[in-house]
Amino acid sequence: MGRVIARRLAISVPILLVVATLSFALVHVLPGDPGRVVLGTSATAEQVRAVNQQLGYDRPLVEQYTSWLGDAVQGDLGTSIINGRAVSDDLNSRIPVTLSLAIGATLLSAVLGIALGMVSAIRGGWADRAGQGLAALGLAIPNFWLAVLLVLVFAIKLKWLPAVGYVSYEDSVGQWARYLILPVLAVGVSGITGIARQTRGAMLDVLSRDYIRTLAAAGVPRRSILLKHALRNASIPVISNIGFTFISMLGGAVIIERLFNLPGIGQWTLAVVDNHDLPEIQGVVVYSTAIVLVVNLLADVGAAWLNPKVRRR
Amino acid sequence: MSARADVRPTSFGRLRRNRSFWISAGWLALVLVASFGAPLLAPYGSNEQNLSDLLAGPSGHHLLGTDDVGRDILSRLMYGGALSLVGAGWATLVALAIGLPLGVVAGYFGGWADALANRFADLIFSVPGLIVLLAVEAIFGSSQWVVMSVLGVILSAPLIRLVSVTARAARGELYVDAAFVAGLSHQRVVARHIVPNIAAPTIILTASTLSLALLIETGLGFLGLGPQPPTPSWGAMVATASTVIYTDPWMVVPTGAVLILTVLAFNFIGDAVRDAGPGAQRASILRLRGRDRGRRGADGAAAPLLTPPPATDAPRAAAGAGDGEGGAPLLAVDGLRVAFAAARGDVAVVDRVSFEVRRGETLGLVGESGSGKTITGLAVLGLVPPPGRIVDGAVRFGDLDLTALDDRGWAKVRGARIGYVAQEPMVALDPSFTVGSQLVEPLRRHRPGSRREARRRAIELLSMVGIPQPEAIFRSYPHQLSGGMAQRVGIAIALTGEPELLIADEPTTALDVTVQGEILDLLRSLQTELGMSLILVTHNLGVVADICDRALVMYAGQIVEEGTVDDLFERPRHPYTEGLLRSDPELGEIGAPLPTIRGTVPLPADWPTGCRFAPRCPYAVAECSAAPVAMAAPEPGRLSRCIRIEETMARDPLQEARS
């Protein structure tokens, strides 16, 4: 187990450093003057120079790089150009929204995906085809289109759920959940497919193994073989896929947060991109990469914990 | 040769017959023609407005209605399609241009190249793609080409992974090594052996890359970050639809449908290629489809490959076989046929097998690989792997008809009255659960009681099968056991229900020679101790001689000889048995060359109509192949499926060979 964590960290830490470097390079090394990017094409050269000086973009590159990286390592991602606040504060205050959405969507796709994949693998025949068809549809429906449809049906026509907005779980857990249902559905549906397919494949693989026959021959009932033994063995590859799904849910959150007006990282990204707030943009890239790396670590630990061959080392 | 090709259609043939492949390809062709031919084909210009007809539903003038400023939706979808498809296509091309060469080099050469390519893929997998795209967009402005190129880089990561893994697997194949030995250059080996192996998986992934790129491209368009208005784009049109959805919901239908159908088409094409590949079909005893198909296939349509019935077999009772100490046999198998569904009909792999097992008896089931002995053993337990199934015959166990049992009925038999020991102990135990829990679960099912009691009994069983530290093994996982230890655990599991009959399928074949004897001794002592009957499936005559009372010799799905072990070994009454005895190194004469039976067991579809052993038999005459051969009783207690037995019996060939 310790070895699994150490190996993942040995990959993750350099990746984070590389991403931090790349996001620095994105602004500085590639063509385009930072001041120009901030101010846009209509600004005069004088104004651009003033902004560069004010934000420290006129210092030597090496100096800028070392100070940016040194600060980033300590959790300081710079200061927003637009609102003058620390980038990390802006992001920290918004991450609960995005995590609520992404975790909810991942849970939804895991539960439905595993169920669908199990039914496909076990029942076979028309149920398999129907399950796979449903899964294919889940992957093909764009989340933004689905979101529009969900709002139309459940918020506008049926008036069951709010159309837009967010309530923090600190204020009211019930309201928090109510406001999240539609966004979670919109983001989560696309994740069902991958998990369903992975589950189906893993189940079919496990079910063709010798030990399944041993269990059946020993009189272990079908239900226990399927739900306990087969599912447990099939869940090892599925766990990695759940980690992967979570990451794609983060991407889906960008669009869905705007649609539902959720004050999360996604909507914030769009806002800082619109405003060409360079420190914020760099910060978002590094920050979200760190989240992905943590999720990958958790997925590795989960898969290792489920696999006695790895756990016992 | 042609017959086998019919049984297993080629990948290409399967693809050609896949309806969803053709429908998807047709839709994509339509979208491509409509999009790129828009200037010629579209009924209206992309920005032609009809201000008197805003947000109209479908009509003769506007087949898919009009948008918020009165533009024809169909025309705009056609014009917008070209941009979206080119964007998605470009991103996919970039992904392929990066992923294919990197993946091939990484997988083929391994080492540093592999490490570098994989770190690159790790890096890309770790950054949230959409956020990077937005950052790029903020800094470079919304140039489609730049954004789509960056998307291509992001989408190359899964390709690198897939191609490198596939190329490495192909590189490891023996025929690739052989190609090197033959002096082929790297380029030739890659072109001839690696590329064909990575082609199908790459096509499948390319299809899903295209659909993902299209979804992201339209997503950006939806956010207003794609082509800027008034240029039409699929994503922006959904965005427009979403702003008017409360008053005019129609517009969301065509704009969403064209996108969903196109993404579906890409995915279906990928699925069709995947399903056409080899190994796409897998089956399990627990998968219902196997059973359903079995029932469906049981009717006459599937019959042609089943052989015609042989001349009437000699009545078993008359021959006196299996009818010794009186009383009803514990197990009576009568006319058992097991067939596997194949493309051209059923193929019988076990053909009218009849035998009996008495209480306390050890019966050997002997034959080469492919003789049907393992399937016979599994058929008794109702565990024939799909697509195989029992098509005929009766299996009576005590007063139960095993062929008629449902799940509930089997629950009282499997493990409880009939135990099963598998061939390869290392893969026959569930790797995710401890030995203890794999014993406790069936124990509690067979003898309801407390967990404590089951645990005590489990440890008792473990020491009974000769495991020195039962408590430690109880807590172990299968991967921590040696093969011999795992087989002892397998036997303990089979004993949890104190069965009356134990079926052991090659229980020693996968083990070291030194361990084989121990496991056989264990089986023998357990059998006498517990008074069980034992069916020992084996190809090893030494094992049969060692512990069996009686033996059945199987060849090509049939029993060819039956008798007591002493009789069989002293005076074989079938040329196949004789051949087996002669070619057994343990029974042969030291210093003399070891005779072999020429040829191998043919595949079930190729079994001859007459005597199935005739093509390999040294005594075969034309008559042997004329018609199916019936079982005959050459002497009391013996059965043999040979028409020349009277002649061969006179010679006592084994004695001749030995002297």
Contacts between the chains, C-beta under 8 A, distances in Angstrom:
chain1	res1	chain2	res2	distance
A	11	B	119	7.7
A	11	B	122	5.7
A	12	B	126	7.5
A	14	B	119	8.0
A	15	B	122	6.2
A	15	B	123	5.4
A	15	B	126	5.0
A	18	B	123	6.0
A	19	B	123	7.2
A	19	B	126	7.1
A	19	B	127	5.9
A	23	B	135	7.3
A	26	B	135	6.5
A	26	B	136	7.4
A	26	B	139	6.0
A	27	B	139	6.7
A	30	B	139	7.4
A	32	B	139	6.2
A	32	B	140	7.2
A	37	B	138	7.4
A	37	B	139	5.7
A	121	B	287	7.1
A	122	B	286	6.9
A	122	B	287	6.3
A	122	B	288	6.6
A	123	B	288	5.4
A	123	B	289	7.3
A	124	B	287	5.2
A	124	B	288	5.5
A	124	B	289	2.6
A	124	B	290	7.4
A	124	B	292	7.2
A	125	B	288	7.1
A	125	B	289	4.8
A	125	B	292	5.8
A	128	B	289	7.0
A	132	B	271	7.7
A	136	B	264	6.2
A	136	B	267	5.4
A	136	B	268	6.8
A	136	B	271	7.1
A	137	B	260	7.7
A	137	B	264	7.1
A	139	B	211	7.4
A	139	B	263	7.3
A	139	B	267	6.1
A	140	B	211	7.0
A	140	B	260	5.0
A	140	B	261	7.9
A	140	B	263	4.0
A	140	B	264	4.3
A	140	B	267	6.2
A	141	B	256	7.9
A	141	B	260	5.7
A	142	B	215	5.5
A	142	B	218	6.2
A	142	B	219	6.6
A	142	B	222	7.6
A	142	B	238	7.2
A	142	B	256	7.3
A	142	B	259	6.0
A	142	B	260	7.3
A	142	B	263	7.7
A	143	B	219	7.7
A	144	B	219	6.1
A	144	B	222	4.7
A	144	B	235	7.8
A	144	B	238	6.3
A	144	B	239	7.8
A	144	B	242	7.6
A	145	B	238	5.4
A	145	B	252	7.1
A	145	B	255	7.8
A	145	B	256	4.4
A	145	B	259	7.0
A	145	B	260	7.5
A	148	B	238	7.1
A	148	B	241	7.0
A	148	B	242	4.2
A	148	B	245	5.8
A	148	B	252	5.9
A	149	B	252	6.8
A	149	B	256	7.7
A	151	B	245	7.7
A	152	B	245	5.3
A	152	B	246	7.4
A	152	B	249	6.1
A	152	B	252	7.7
A	156	B	245	7.8
A	156	B	246	5.8
A	204	B	282	4.8
A	204	B	284	7.0
A	204	B	287	7.5
A	205	B	282	7.1
A	207	B	282	8.0
A	207	B	284	3.5
A	207	B	285	7.8
A	207	B	286	5.3
A	207	B	287	6.1
A	208	B	282	5.2
A	208	B	283	6.7
A	208	B	284	4.9
A	208	B	385	8.0
A	209	B	427	6.7
A	210	B	422	5.7
A	210	B	423	7.8
A	210	B	424	6.3
A	210	B	427	4.6
A	210	B	428	4.6
A	211	B	427	6.6
A	211	B	428	5.6
A	211	B	429	5.6
A	211	B	430	4.5
A	211	B	431	7.3
A	212	B	284	6.6
A	212	B	285	7.0
A	212	B	286	6.4
A	213	B	285	6.3
A	213	B	378	7.8
A	213	B	383	5.8
A	213	B	385	7.9
A	213	B	420	7.7
A	213	B	422	6.7
A	213	B	428	7.5
A	214	B	420	7.2
A	214	B	422	5.5
A	214	B	428	4.6
A	214	B	429	6.7
A	214	B	430	7.7
A	214	B	490	6.8
A	214	B	493	6.6
A	215	B	430	6.7
A	215	B	438	7.7
A	216	B	285	6.2
A	216	B	286	7.1
A	216	B	383	6.0
A	216	B	414	6.5
A	217	B	381	5.6
A	217	B	383	6.2
A	217	B	414	5.6
A	217	B	415	6.4
A	217	B	418	7.9
A	217	B	419	7.3
A	217	B	420	3.5
A	217	B	422	7.8
A	217	B	494	7.4
A	218	B	414	7.0
A	218	B	415	4.1
A	218	B	419	7.4
A	218	B	420	7.3
A	218	B	442	4.3
A	218	B	493	5.1
A	218	B	494	6.7
A	218	B	496	6.3
A	218	B	497	7.6
A	219	B	411	6.3
A	219	B	413	7.9
A	219	B	414	4.5
A	219	B	415	2.6
A	219	B	416	5.5
A	219	B	442	5.3
A	219	B	445	5.7
A	219	B	446	6.3
A	219	B	496	7.7
A	219	B	497	6.0
A	220	B	415	7.3
A	220	B	441	5.8
A	220	B	442	5.6
A	220	B	445	6.8
A	221	B	407	7.9
A	221	B	411	6.2
A	221	B	445	7.1
A	222	B	286	6.4
A	222	B	407	6.2
A	224	B	441	6.9
A	225	B	286	6.3
A	226	B	286	6.5
A	229	B	430	5.2
A	229	B	432	7.3
A	229	B	433	7.0
A	230	B	286	7.6
A	232	B	432	4.8
A	232	B	433	7.5
A	233	B	430	7.0
A	233	B	431	6.9
A	233	B	432	5.1
A	236	B	432	8.0
A	247	B	125	7.8
A	247	B	128	6.5
A	250	B	128	5.1
A	250	B	131	7.9
A	251	B	128	5.6
A	251	B	129	5.8
A	251	B	130	3.9
A	251	B	131	7.3
A	254	B	130	5.0
A	254	B	131	6.7
A	254	B	134	7.1
A	254	B	223	8.0
A	255	B	130	7.7
A	255	B	219	5.5
A	255	B	222	6.7
A	255	B	223	6.3
A	258	B	223	6.8
A	259	B	242	7.7
A	269	B	131	5.6
A	269	B	134	5.5
A	270	B	134	6.8
A	270	B	223	6.7
A	272	B	138	7.6
A	273	B	134	4.8
A	273	B	135	6.9
A	273	B	137	6.4
A	273	B	138	4.1
A	274	B	138	7.9
A	276	B	138	5.7
A	276	B	139	8.0
A	278	B	139	7.9
A	281	B	134	7.9
A	281	B	135	4.9
A	281	B	138	5.6
A	281	B	139	7.5
A	282	B	135	7.8
A	284	B	131	5.9
A	284	B	135	7.1
A	285	B	127	6.9
A	285	B	131	6.1
A	285	B	132	6.3
A	285	B	135	5.5
A	288	B	127	7.6
A	288	B	128	4.5
A	288	B	131	5.2
A	289	B	126	5.7
A	289	B	127	5.1
A	289	B	128	7.0
A	291	B	128	7.9
A	292	B	125	7.9
A	292	B	126	5.1
A	292	B	127	7.0
A	292	B	128	6.0
A	293	B	126	5.6
A	296	B	125	7.9
A	296	B	126	6.9
A	306	B	432	7.1
A	307	B	431	8.0
A	307	B	432	7.3
A	308	B	431	6.7
A	308	B	432	6.2
A	308	B	477	4.2
A	308	B	479	6.9
A	309	B	431	6.9
A	309	B	477	7.3
A	309	B	479	5.0
A	312	B	477	6.8
A	312	B	480	7.5
